Amino acid sequence: DAKTTQPNSMESNEEEPVHLPCNHSTISGTDYIHWYRQLPSQGPEYVIHGLTSNVNNRMASLAIAEDRKSSTLILHRATLRDAAVYYCILGTTDSWGKLQFGAGTQVVVTP
Amino acid sequence: NAGVTQTPKFQVLKTGQSMTLQCAQDMNHNSMYWYRQDPGMGLRLIYYSASEGTTDKGEVPNGYNVSRLNKREFSLRLESAAPSQTSVYFCASRRTEFEQYFGPGTRLTVT
């Protein structure tokens, strides 16, 4: 299975953008890139997903490198509520939705 | 909509005791999942059910059994609890190929 590499932690000031990198150099052509986040003492929640093109939704943007070996989740204006562990996950549409979580990136937001 | 609900929220068991963790979703999703999360780690898939009447093993199925009672409910049973099963257990259901909704979790301690 293709794996992802993320930094252990990142810090940001409130109302500033946060760029969360993810490396996935062994990604296959059918792997989608998913991002989930987990707030303290809660279950994970879906953030965004993409295949090749950059994607935007109300929560975040996903920038995917042209060779697809890396991607970046962008939180445009961090709030205290964005403090969470962010997981970058690869998966295909024929994997029955099974998600393989790594350790993720702990995002700390400072007022 | 309650989303994904899990009971109980907390449980303490002695080694060798059995218990069933309950999960229900009211979103009419076909696929459901059980994950465990050990301290400081990402989630690992225990079992999943692609549709009513089917179940399959995930990454760490040993020591667990599951039942997909109907489309709404997916239970996880520990027949003989061991200290290594101390963890937080999350149930999830899948809205699309890419979006899973997670419950609030059950914090289980086995002494």
Interface residues (C-beta under 8 A of the other chain):
Chain A: Y32 H34 Y36 S41 Q42 G43 P44 E45 Y46 H49 Y87 G91 T93 W96 G97 K98 L99 Q100 F101 G102 A103 G104
Chain B: V4 S31 Y33 Y35 G40 M41 G42 L43 R44 L45 Y48 A50 D56 G58 E59 F90 A92 R94 E97 F98 E99 Q100 Y101 F102 G103 P104 G105
